[in-house]
Amino acid sequence: MKKRRLILALLLATSARLLGSDVTKYVRYTHEGRESYGILEGDTVRELDGDIFSESTPSGKTVKLSQVRLLAPCKPSKVIAVGWNYRSHIGDRPVPKYPGLFAKYPTSIIGPEENIIMPSDASDLHYEGEMVIVIGKEAKNVSVSDAPDYIFGVTAGNDISERKWQQADLQWLRAKASDTFGPVGPAIVTGLNYNDLLLQTRPVTSAVTSHFFPVISSSPARPERRKRWKLTTLWRLNWRVWVS
């Protein structure tokens, strides 16, 4: 089997002034054949009993990060993505009045230590670093002003796309939602100002691509801010792409 390897490091960084005691990093992992949620503190995972989206309490058990296998930090029932939502992606094209939505299957979601599988008939696979908003409770017809009440936290994601399929198909399900085309994690982070984050996508041999947010805004495609904060790295991910 022919294999081609692509290493991608994704950095989600924010102002050092935002990193305080209120910031919590939730992870989902397996250890000794058992799946659990936990809180990541340095290189230690503190196990939680229960689901982080309902009621969870510390079990009192801890394990070293190096001893666990990190999974996608949650198991979503829906994955909704937004297109044309930052200036550097739009380029010289007109800013759309409404950024389009598309879906990725939950089966496309994988964790930070899993392989991205490139289908044998794919020929133009692209990566795209994204900030992922994790909704923490059931929501429908929510106003912009009420939206923050439904956000549990943020994580990092990699929106894998097969560009030729994307151009050829009526919808983007094959191009965007194939198995393993949605790596996320490693942690869901709470306590951050998600309207003031810098996302950096770093292929090993290429220059950094940076995107400023906010996400919750009446003008989703606003230009990037010129003010730059001192940045502190929250996490770094490596993903591998294999060609079957």
LINKA-V705085 format. One record per residue. PSI is psi in radians with two decimals (NA if undefined). Layout:
BEGIN
psi=PSI
psi=PSI
END
This chain:
BEGIN
psi=2.19
psi=2.33
psi=2.42
psi=2.30
psi=2.31
psi=2.12
psi=2.25
psi=2.18
psi=2.22
psi=2.15
psi=2.22
psi=2.04
psi=2.76
psi=2.97
psi=2.39
psi=-0.46
psi=-0.31
psi=-0.22
psi=1.65
psi=-2.88
psi=-0.29
psi=-0.14
psi=2.21
psi=2.42
psi=1.96
psi=2.36
psi=2.75
psi=2.38
psi=2.92
psi=2.48
psi=2.11
psi=0.73
psi=0.12
psi=2.32
psi=2.36
psi=2.79
psi=2.70
psi=3.00
psi=2.19
psi=2.14
psi=1.78
psi=-2.14
psi=0.35
psi=2.39
psi=2.17
psi=1.98
psi=2.49
psi=2.49
psi=2.26
psi=-3.05
psi=2.32
psi=-0.29
psi=-0.05
psi=-1.69
psi=2.22
psi=2.52
psi=2.60
psi=2.35
psi=-0.26
psi=-0.13
psi=2.55
psi=2.73
psi=2.60
psi=2.49
psi=-0.63
psi=-0.22
psi=-0.02
psi=2.83
psi=2.01
psi=2.36
psi=3.04
psi=2.38
psi=-0.15
psi=3.00
psi=1.53
psi=2.58
psi=-0.40
psi=2.52
psi=1.89
psi=2.22
psi=2.76
psi=2.33
psi=2.75
psi=0.79
psi=0.19
psi=2.62
psi=-0.75
psi=-0.40
psi=-0.61
psi=-0.62
psi=-2.31
psi=0.01
psi=2.74
psi=2.54
psi=2.16
psi=2.56
psi=-0.59
psi=2.05
psi=2.32
psi=2.68
psi=2.62
psi=2.95
psi=2.63
psi=2.45
psi=2.53
psi=-0.48
psi=-0.17
psi=-0.25
psi=2.26
psi=2.91
psi=3.08
psi=-0.25
psi=0.18
psi=2.80
psi=2.45
psi=2.17
psi=2.08
psi=1.99
psi=2.64
psi=-0.48
psi=0.14
psi=2.57
psi=-0.15
psi=1.20
psi=2.26
psi=2.63
psi=2.79
psi=1.95
psi=2.40
psi=2.60
psi=2.30
psi=2.18
psi=2.19
psi=2.03
psi=2.28
psi=-0.16
psi=2.86
psi=2.38
psi=2.54
psi=2.41
psi=0.82
psi=2.36
psi=2.81
psi=-0.73
psi=-0.52
psi=-0.18
psi=-0.73
psi=-0.44
psi=-0.30
psi=-0.10
psi=2.13
psi=-0.81
psi=-2.95
psi=2.69
psi=-3.13
psi=2.59
psi=2.83
psi=1.91
psi=1.68
psi=2.37
psi=2.44
psi=1.82
psi=-0.62
psi=-0.66
psi=-0.67
psi=-0.67
psi=-0.51
psi=-0.52
psi=2.72
psi=-0.73
psi=2.99
psi=0.31
psi=-0.79
psi=-0.73
psi=-0.55
psi=-0.40
psi=0.25
psi=2.77
psi=2.36
psi=0.13
psi=0.24
psi=1.12
psi=2.40
psi=2.79
psi=-2.97
psi=-0.30
psi=2.59
psi=2.14
psi=2.26
psi=2.78
psi=0.11
psi=2.70
psi=1.65
psi=-0.13
psi=0.02
psi=0.95
psi=2.66
psi=2.19
psi=2.23
psi=2.23
psi=2.14
psi=1.69
psi=2.63
psi=-0.68
psi=0.18
psi=2.94
psi=2.83
psi=2.37
psi=2.16
psi=2.49
psi=2.25
psi=2.63
psi=2.95
psi=2.91
psi=-0.85
psi=1.80
psi=2.65
psi=-0.25
psi=1.46
psi=-0.35
psi=0.52
psi=2.67
psi=2.73
psi=2.62
psi=2.64
psi=-0.40
psi=2.31
psi=2.25
psi=2.77
psi=2.28
psi=2.52
psi=2.22
psi=2.31
psi=-0.74
psi=2.89
psi=2.33
psi=2.58
psi=2.25
psi=2.52
psi=2.43
psi=2.19
psi=2.43
psi=2.12
psi=NA
END
